[in-house]
Amino acid sequence: MRTRGELLAVSALVLALAGCGGGGSTPPGAGSTNPGDPNSITGTVRLYSYEDGFDAEYMKSFYEMYPNITLETASFGSNEEAIAKIQAGFQADVINTCVDEASQEAVEKGVYAPLDTARLEHWDQIWPAMKEMPGVTVDGKFYVVPVDAGTAGLIYNTEKIATPPDSWNALFDPQFKGRASLQDNAVTAIDIGALVTGITDPLNIDATQLESVKTFLSENRSQFRTLWEDQGEVSAQFKSGEIDIASGYTNIVKDLQSEGIPVEFAVAKEGQMLWTCGYGISPDIADENVDAAYALLNWYTSLPAQVYEATNWNYMTSNEGIIDAVTPQVRKDAALDNLFDLDNAIPAAPPKDRAAWVQAWAEVKAS
């Protein structure tokens, strides 16, 4: 679902990764200004995102703010799936993406048009380092509005695991063979495999190290009951008792806890992957729907939407105003107080040779 780190402290590393990339056409609606009255904005936006991007409760404030915009929604299970479907002809106007998955690739393949940041009402409030993530910015142009972030860690059943795990090695503990689950994401899985095998800087591994990690993951493929693709899948596995431990995110834990499932979140000492996700606009959007598309991007980065994400999903969010907009408990639960204190954070940004990582992970899954 969505990358990870001390947002300003890792910005230098993130910037170093942002040099390759695409280009783009004229921004949709470039030169236009946002209509002053939200009620006057009309249009239909075809939104393509992870399911939480159009969750009914989450979207309530959007419909209250923009009552004359129609959203047509569709969900995907991964960015790779979304890109493939769009390239095959699927029509979408606003598309969700995550830096750790395929934001850079999506830009390079023409999924997004450059944005007119003058039309992004909260652009100046976005954490600066999030704007510099690869795929968010490419060759000096911005393609994606960062919306949310979080850290990857370990989810475990407290009735089955008495001592909280503190290492990614726990996923590979023989006692959990067949009762563990790993996210089906090339960057996340190889990051974890690298950290478990003693590599401290997984984003910069060479071809020999990648081969070693691939071998390790292939040899341990049978450790995992499943490789989960979306939140619903891993949640169902915990609910049914199929698994005792998995890689995952704080929002999954909170959702499971709300249903009475005895799970907790634990941080791995080797490193936390910081994910970042957001939204961009298709170059093929119809002119009459551009205002509505920018309205949707502006809503995603508005405090009502951001407060909902932090409060209900424990997401870190992109608008700096979130710090003062939520309670101390929410700041703690969503790790907002730690935005600049994640001393073992690893930005889940694309590695230097993402294609090789994707191929390696495909070979692991086939093993």
C-alpha positions in Angstrom: 0.0 0.0 0.0 2.1 3.0 0.5 7.6 4.8 1.8 9.5 5.9 4.7 12.2 8.2 6.8 13.2 11.3 8.6 11.7 13.6 6.0 14.2 16.4 6.1 17.2 14.5 7.3 16.9 12.0 4.4 16.2 14.7 1.8 19.8 14.7 0.7 19.7 10.9 0.0 16.3 11.3 -1.7 17.7 14.1 -3.9 20.6 11.9 -4.9 18.1 9.4 -6.3 16.0 11.9 -8.2 18.2 12.5 -11.1 16.9 10.1 -13.8 13.6 10.6 -15.6 11.1 11.7 -18.0 9.9 15.0 -19.2 6.3 15.8 -20.0 3.8 17.9 -21.9 2.1 21.1 -21.0 0.4 20.8 -17.5 -3.3 20.3 -17.7 -5.0 23.7 -17.3 -1.6 25.5 -17.2 -2.1 29.2 -16.8 -5.6 28.8 -15.3 -6.5 29.7 -11.8 -8.6 27.8 -9.3 -12.3 28.9 -9.3 -12.8 30.9 -6.1 -16.1 29.2 -5.2 -15.9 25.4 -4.7 -19.6 25.2 -5.4 -18.9 26.5 -8.9 -16.5 23.7 -9.8 -18.1 21.0 -11.9 -16.9 18.0 -13.8 -16.3 14.3 -13.6 -13.0 12.8 -12.4 -12.1 9.2 -13.1 -10.1 8.3 -10.0 -7.8 5.3 -10.1 -6.2 4.5 -6.8 -5.7 2.1 -3.9 -9.1 1.5 -2.2 -8.4 3.8 0.7 -8.0 6.7 -1.7 -11.8 6.8 -2.1 -13.0 5.3 1.2 -16.5 6.5 1.8 -16.0 8.0 5.3 -12.7 9.6 4.2 -14.4 11.2 1.2 -17.2 12.8 3.1 -15.5 16.2 3.5 -14.7 16.2 -0.2 -18.3 15.9 -1.3 -19.3 18.5 1.3 -16.6 20.9 -0.1 -17.2 20.1 -3.8 -20.9 19.0 -4.1 -20.9 19.4 -7.9 -18.0 17.2 -8.7 -18.7 13.6 -9.7 -16.1 10.9 -9.0 -15.9 7.6 -10.9 -13.6 5.3 -8.9 -11.7 2.2 -9.6 -9.0 0.4 -7.5 -5.8 -1.4 -8.2 -3.6 -3.8 -6.2 -0.2 -2.4 -7.2 1.3 0.5 -9.2 2.7 -2.0 -11.7 -0.9 -3.2 -12.3 -2.1 0.3 -12.7 0.6 1.3 -15.2 0.0 -1.8 -17.3 -3.8 -1.3 -17.4 -3.4 2.4 -18.3 -1.0 1.6 -21.1 -3.5 -1.0 -22.3 -6.1 1.7 -22.7 -7.8 2.1 -19.3 -9.0 5.7 -18.9 -8.2 7.6 -15.7 -7.9 11.3 -14.9 -6.3 11.3 -11.4 -4.0 8.4 -10.5 -2.6 7.3 -7.2 1.1 6.3 -7.0 3.7 5.4 -4.4 7.4 6.3 -4.6 8.5 2.9 -3.5 6.5 1.2 -6.2 6.6 2.9 -9.6 6.2 6.7 -9.4 9.3 7.3 -11.5 8.4 4.6 -14.0 4.8 6.0 -14.3 6.2 9.5 -15.2 8.7 7.9 -17.7 5.8 6.0 -19.3 3.6 9.1 -19.7 1.0 8.3 -17.1 1.3 11.8 -15.7 1.4 15.3 -17.0 3.5 18.0 -15.3 1.5 19.8 -12.6 0.8 23.5 -12.4 1.9 24.0 -8.8 0.3 27.4 -8.8 -3.0 25.6 -8.8 -2.1 23.5 -5.8 -3.5 25.4 -2.8 -1.4 23.7 -0.1 1.8 23.3 -2.1 3.8 25.6 0.1 2.8 23.6 3.2 4.0 20.2 1.9 7.1 18.9 3.7 10.0 20.0 1.4 11.7 16.6 1.3 8.5 14.9 0.1 8.5 17.2 -2.9 11.9 16.0 -3.9 11.1 12.3 -4.0 11.9 10.6 -7.3 8.8 10.5 -9.4 7.2 13.4 -7.5 9.8 15.5 -9.3 11.6 14.7 -12.5 13.9 17.0 -14.4 12.8 20.0 -12.4 9.0 19.4 -13.1 6.5 18.1 -10.5 4.2 15.3 -11.5 2.7 14.0 -8.2 1.3 15.7 -5.1 2.6 13.9 -2.0 -0.3 13.1 0.3 0.7 10.5 2.9 3.5 8.4 4.3 4.4 5.8 6.9 6.9 3.3 8.0 7.1 -0.4 7.4 7.5 -2.8 10.3 6.4 -6.0 11.7 2.8 -7.0 12.6 2.4 -9.9 15.0 -0.3 -11.8 16.9 0.2 -11.1 20.6 -1.5 -14.3 21.6 1.0 -16.3 19.6 4.1 -14.2 20.0 4.7 -13.2 23.6 7.9 -11.3 23.1 7.6 -8.4 20.6 9.9 -9.0 17.7 12.5 -6.3 17.0 14.2 -7.5 13.9 13.3 -8.4 10.3 14.9 -11.7 11.1 11.7 -12.7 12.9 10.0 -13.1 9.6 12.5 -15.9 8.8 12.4 -17.6 12.2 11.8 -21.4 11.5 9.1 -21.5 14.2 7.0 -19.3 12.0 7.4 -21.3 8.8 4.2 -21.3 6.9 2.7 -18.8 9.3 4.4 -15.7 8.0 3.5 -13.3 5.2 5.7 -10.9 3.3 4.4 -8.0 1.2 4.5 -8.7 -2.6 6.5 -5.6 -3.5 9.9 -5.8 -5.1 11.5 -2.8 -3.4 10.2 -3.7 0.1 10.9 -7.4 -0.1 14.5 -6.9 -1.4 15.1 -4.1 1.2 14.1 -6.6 3.9 16.1 -9.4 2.4 19.2 -7.2 2.2 18.8 -5.9 5.8 18.4 -9.5 7.1 21.6 -10.6 5.3 23.6 -7.8 6.8 23.5 -5.1 4.1 23.0 -1.8 5.8 22.4 0.3 2.6 20.0 -1.7 0.5 19.2 1.0 -2.0 22.8 1.0 -3.2 23.5 -2.7 -3.5 25.5 -3.8 -6.6 24.6 -6.7 -8.9 26.5 -9.3 -6.9 24.7 -8.3 -3.7 21.3 -8.3 -5.4 22.0 -11.8 -6.6 22.9 -12.8 -3.1 19.7 -11.3 -1.7 17.6 -13.0 -4.4 19.2 -16.4 -3.5 18.5 -15.9 0.2 14.8 -15.0 -0.5 14.4 -17.9 -2.9 15.9 -20.3 -0.4 13.4 -19.1 2.2 10.3 -18.8 -0.2 8.6 -21.6 1.6 8.8 -19.6 4.9 5.9 -17.6 3.8 2.3 -18.8 3.6 1.5 -16.0 1.2 3.0 -12.9 -0.4 0.3 -10.4 0.3 -0.7 -7.8 -2.3 -3.2 -5.6 -0.5 -4.3 -4.7 3.0 -7.5 -6.7 2.8 -5.5 -9.8 2.0 -3.1 -9.7 4.9 -5.8 -8.5 7.3 -7.9 -11.6 6.3 -5.0 -13.8 7.1 -4.6 -12.5 10.6 -8.4 -12.7 11.2 -8.5 -16.3 10.1 -5.5 -17.2 12.1 -3.5 -18.4 9.1 -0.5 -16.2 10.0 1.2 -15.0 13.2 3.6 -12.5 11.7 3.9 -10.3 8.6 5.6 -7.3 7.2 3.1 -4.4 7.2 2.1 -0.9 8.3 0.6 0.8 11.3 -2.8 1.5 9.6 -3.3 -2.3 9.1 -2.7 -2.8 12.8 -5.2 -0.1 13.8 -7.9 -1.6 11.6 -7.3 -5.1 12.9 -7.3 -3.8 16.5 -10.7 -2.1 15.9 -12.1 -5.5 15.1 -10.7 -7.1 18.2 -7.8 -8.9 16.5 -4.9 -9.2 19.0 -2.1 -7.7 16.9 0.6 -5.1 17.5 3.2 -3.2 15.4 6.9 -3.5 16.0 9.8 -1.6 14.6 12.7 -3.6 13.1 16.1 -2.4 14.5 17.8 -2.9 11.1 15.8 -0.1 9.5 12.3 1.2 8.7 11.3 1.8 5.2 9.5 5.2 4.8 6.9 5.1 2.1 5.3 8.2 0.4 2.3 8.2 -1.9 0.3 10.8 -3.8 -1.7 11.7 -6.8 -1.1 13.1 -10.3 -3.2 14.1 -13.3 -3.3 12.2 -16.7 -2.2 14.1 -19.8 -5.4 12.8 -21.5 -7.9 14.4 -19.1 -10.6 16.4 -20.8 -10.3 20.1 -20.5 -13.7 20.5 -18.9 -12.6 18.2 -16.0 -9.2 19.9 -15.2 -10.7 22.2 -12.5 -12.3 19.2 -10.8 -9.1 17.3 -10.9 -7.1 20.1 -9.2 -9.9 20.4 -6.7 -9.4 16.7 -5.8 -5.7 17.2 -5.4 -6.3 20.2 -3.2 -8.7 18.3 -1.1 -6.2 15.4 -0.6 -3.7 17.8 0.9 -6.2 19.9 2.9 -6.3 19.5 6.7 -9.7 17.8 6.9 -8.5 15.0 4.7 -5.0 14.9 6.3 -6.5 14.9 9.8 -8.7 12.0 8.9 -5.7 9.9 7.6 -3.6 10.6 10.6 -6.5 10.0 13.1 -8.1 6.9 11.5 -5.2 5.3 9.6 -2.1 6.4 11.6 -0.6 7.8 8.4 2.0 10.4 8.5 0.7 13.1 6.1 2.2 15.7 3.8 0.8 19.0 5.0 3.0 20.5 7.7 -0.1 21.9 9.4 -1.0 18.4 10.6 1.3 18.8 13.6 -0.9 21.4 15.2 -4.2 20.0 13.8 -4.3 16.8 15.8 -4.2 15.7 19.4 -1.0 14.6 21.1 -2.3 11.0 21.1 -2.8 11.1 17.3 0.7 12.6 16.9 2.0 9.6 18.9 0.0 7.0 17.1 0.8 8.3 13.6 4.5 8.9 14.6 4.1 12.5 13.7 6.3 13.5 16.6 9.0 11.3 15.1 9.0 12.9 11.6 12.5 14.2 12.2 13.7 11.5 14.6 13.7 8.3 12.6 17.4 7.5 13.0 17.1 4.2 11.2 14.9 5.3 8.3 15.4 4.1 4.8 13.5 6.0 2.1 11.6 3.4 0.1 12.6 5.1 -3.1 13.4 3.4 -6.4 16.9 1.7 -6.4 19.4 2.6 -9.0 18.4 -0.4 -11.1 14.7 -0.9 -10.3 14.2 -3.1 -13.3 16.8 -5.6 -12.0 15.1 -5.6 -8.6 11.7 -6.3 -10.2 13.2 -9.1 -12.2 14.9 -10.6 -9.2 11.7 -10.5 -7.2 9.8 -12.2 -10.0 12.3 -15.0 -9.9 12.0 -15.3 -6.2 8.2 -15.6 -6.5 8.6 -18.3 -9.2 11.1 -20.3 -7.1 
